Amino acid sequence: MSEDPADIIADQLRRSGETGTVYHSPAQRERLRAAGRQAGRQLGRPVRTFDTAARHPRCDTDQCGTVHIVLADWGTNPLERQLAQTRANKAIDRELGA
């Protein structure tokens, strides 16, 4: 597996349509967002990147947050819709069984 952030993000996007990564500085936030856009180009699919600047438990500075990268067209193909529905059903079943 490649260590390139864009390759890692592209792999996550293929699997679930989204990913989120904690950042610890404004510069790291921008690198993550750029890698997300590059991953979208690699996949030939539109992505949206945004961040939540709220404090994160793994962070001890006020410059931390989470970058979220999502495929804007996730679920437009039947297999992705089925995968998302199956995951949602399993999550509900786990919670109801707990």
BANUTOR-344857 format. One record per residue (C-alpha): residue in one letter; residue number from 1; z, y, x. Coordinates in steps of 0.2 Angstrom, whole numbers, padded with zeros to 4 digits, always signed. Each point is the difference from the previous one (the first is absolute). Layout:
# BANUTOR-344857
+------+-----+-------+-------+-------+
| rest |  nr |     z |     y |     x |
+------+-----+-------+-------+-------+
|    A | NUM |     Z |     Y |     X |
...
+------+-----+-------+-------+-------+
//
This chain:
# BANUTOR-344857
+------+-----+-------+-------+-------+
| rest |  nr |     z |     y |     x |
+------+-----+-------+-------+-------+
|    M |   1 | +0000 | +0000 | +0000 |
|    S |   2 | -0004 | +0017 | +0006 |
|    E |   3 | +0013 | +0013 | +0004 |
|    D |   4 | -0010 | +0014 | -0006 |
|    P |   5 | +0009 | +0009 | -0014 |
|    A |   6 | -0016 | +0002 | -0010 |
|    D |   7 | -0004 | -0019 | +0001 |
|    I |   8 | +0018 | -0004 | -0005 |
|    I |   9 | -0001 | +0012 | -0015 |
|    A |  10 | -0017 | -0007 | -0005 |
|    D |  11 | +0007 | -0018 | +0000 |
|    Q |  12 | +0015 | +0006 | -0011 |
|    L |  13 | -0012 | +0009 | -0012 |
|    R |  14 | -0011 | -0015 | -0002 |
|    R |  15 | +0015 | -0011 | -0004 |
|    S |  16 | +0009 | +0012 | -0013 |
|    G |  17 | -0010 | +0016 | -0002 |
|    E |  18 | +0015 | +0011 | +0008 |
|    T |  19 | +0012 | +0001 | +0014 |
|    G |  20 | +0014 | +0012 | +0005 |
|    T |  21 | +0006 | +0004 | +0018 |
|    V |  22 | +0015 | +0010 | +0005 |
|    Y |  23 | -0003 | +0015 | +0012 |
|    H |  24 | +0012 | +0009 | +0011 |
|    S |  25 | -0009 | +0016 | +0004 |
|    P |  26 | -0014 | +0011 | -0007 |
|    A |  27 | -0012 | -0006 | +0014 |
|    Q |  28 | +0003 | -0018 | -0005 |
|    R |  29 | -0002 | +0004 | -0018 |
|    E |  30 | -0018 | +0007 | +0004 |
|    R |  31 | -0004 | -0015 | +0011 |
|    L |  32 | +0004 | -0012 | -0014 |
|    R |  33 | -0010 | +0010 | -0013 |
|    A |  34 | -0015 | +0001 | +0012 |
|    A |  35 | +0001 | -0019 | +0003 |
|    G |  36 | +0001 | -0003 | -0019 |
|    R |  37 | -0016 | +0010 | -0003 |
|    Q |  38 | -0008 | -0009 | +0015 |
|    A |  39 | +0005 | -0017 | -0008 |
|    G |  40 | -0008 | +0006 | -0017 |
|    R |  41 | -0016 | +0003 | +0010 |
|    Q |  42 | +0001 | -0017 | +0008 |
|    L |  43 | +0001 | -0008 | -0017 |
|    G |  44 | -0013 | +0011 | -0008 |
|    R |  45 | +0012 | +0005 | -0013 |
|    P |  46 | +0009 | +0016 | -0006 |
|    V |  47 | +0018 | +0003 | +0006 |
|    R |  48 | +0013 | +0012 | -0005 |
|    T |  49 | +0014 | +0005 | +0012 |
|    F |  50 | +0016 | +0009 | -0004 |
|    D |  51 | +0017 | +0001 | +0006 |
|    T |  52 | +0018 | +0001 | -0006 |
|    A |  53 | +0010 | +0011 | +0011 |
|    A |  54 | +0016 | -0006 | -0007 |
|    R |  55 | +0013 | -0007 | +0013 |
|    H |  56 | -0002 | -0018 | +0003 |
|    P |  57 | +0014 | -0012 | +0004 |
|    R |  58 | -0007 | -0005 | +0017 |
|    C |  59 | -0002 | +0018 | +0005 |
|    D |  60 | +0013 | +0012 | +0007 |
|    T |  61 | -0010 | +0016 | +0000 |
|    D |  62 | -0006 | +0012 | -0014 |
|    Q |  63 | -0018 | -0003 | +0006 |
|    C |  64 | -0001 | -0018 | -0006 |
|    G |  65 | -0009 | -0007 | -0016 |
|    T |  66 | -0012 | -0013 | -0005 |
|    V |  67 | -0019 | +0001 | +0000 |
|    H |  68 | -0008 | -0009 | -0014 |
|    I |  69 | -0018 | -0006 | +0001 |
|    V |  70 | -0009 | -0007 | -0015 |
|    L |  71 | -0017 | -0005 | -0005 |
|    A |  72 | -0006 | +0012 | -0013 |
|    D |  73 | -0011 | -0014 | -0008 |
|    W |  74 | +0012 | -0014 | +0001 |
|    G |  75 | -0001 | -0012 | -0015 |
|    T |  76 | -0018 | +0005 | -0005 |
|    N |  77 | -0005 | -0018 | +0005 |
|    P |  78 | +0006 | -0015 | -0011 |
|    L |  79 | +0008 | -0009 | +0015 |
|    E |  80 | +0011 | +0015 | +0005 |
|    R |  81 | +0005 | +0003 | -0019 |
|    Q |  82 | +0005 | -0018 | -0001 |
|    L |  83 | +0010 | +0001 | +0017 |
|    A |  84 | +0009 | +0015 | -0006 |
|    Q |  85 | +0004 | -0008 | -0017 |
|    T |  86 | +0006 | -0016 | +0008 |
|    R |  87 | +0011 | +0010 | +0012 |
|    A |  88 | +0007 | +0010 | -0014 |
|    N |  89 | +0004 | -0015 | -0011 |
|    K |  90 | +0009 | -0009 | +0015 |
|    A |  91 | +0010 | +0016 | +0003 |
|    I |  92 | +0005 | +0000 | -0018 |
|    D |  93 | +0004 | -0018 | +0000 |
|    R |  94 | +0011 | +0001 | +0016 |
|    E |  95 | +0010 | +0015 | -0008 |
|    L |  96 | +0002 | -0009 | -0017 |
|    G |  97 | +0006 | -0016 | +0009 |
|    A |  98 | +0012 | +0009 | +0011 |
+------+-----+-------+-------+-------+
//
